[in-house]
Amino acid sequence: MSERDDHELRISKIQDGTVIDHIAGGHAPDVLAILGIDGSTDEVVSVGMNVPSDRLGHKDVVKIEGRELSQDEVDVISLIAPAASINIIREYGVAEKHRVERPAVVEGVLSCPNHDCITTDGEPVTSRFEVLDDGVRCAYCETILRENLTEHISV
């Protein structure tokens, strides 16, 4: 590690877990909400907010010790942090690294805010949303969500 790198290291390395990097500045709380991390568990989480980034100007970084994310969690993160990268850490090294990819559809991870939608009417119907460039659309009632997606997380 060069002297410059040493001065820029702001969050310590983790032994095992997940690092979510290149989150747009200010969106780390949204990522934590998606993952259900609210400080009520024993999970060790490090958050860097508005860290200088060549690619984004400023970025947020979330490190979660001892947890690897599910594909459903990654899919929802991609909706609010499309430039994010996911690094799986094992024994202090990067075991896997990939950028999030926005899926065409997300199922069972968001709840529809339309009270008349079949998915919210006590029916055994799994929610299904088509991913748009600027939000998501319910496949059943066509309600479009563009903001506050974290309020509708059901993972």
Steps between C-alpha positions, in 0.01 A plus 500: 500500500646836403522789743219673309276191527575474871382857553179434303399180683204619703331175603700205628512167318263221599584132531181358347186665367384738229619840385253705298703767323421782257163587652401853395584748777235520769328169417669272757196533734277371217728197455491434875118520493485251211715260701294548815797638689379743763738444791268256678719196428858407580613542138819701470458759226734776382367788293696762312294785361601760243844345455689653204466289183656544156201334335211655696645817651388382842385154598379301795644164609333239724691209655309222671701249699403134491222529242480429128207657317226303327423562133164654601682752721744583221212544254329755724827683569543532123178701484636778722874458438544394135875576501569290811746215512471204735817350645482173691784490751651180637806496724563874437514453122253561220363156408238631255440839344222606272295803408131498568278443200150636493265208444205528260265386778513476881269256676409482866733779610278808476143553617253689286369822658166465318256367761277362223783294346451123515839467672379702800150355524582200720537279194795259472648695209870588495574859406660550158645826371639578157815710525484829308776750430363731768318267740291183511147409385271246668433219253144461633355848550764704311568735791836669442748568780770755426600617847535360850544141388646416840157559657365208295770240568366162606820287479 
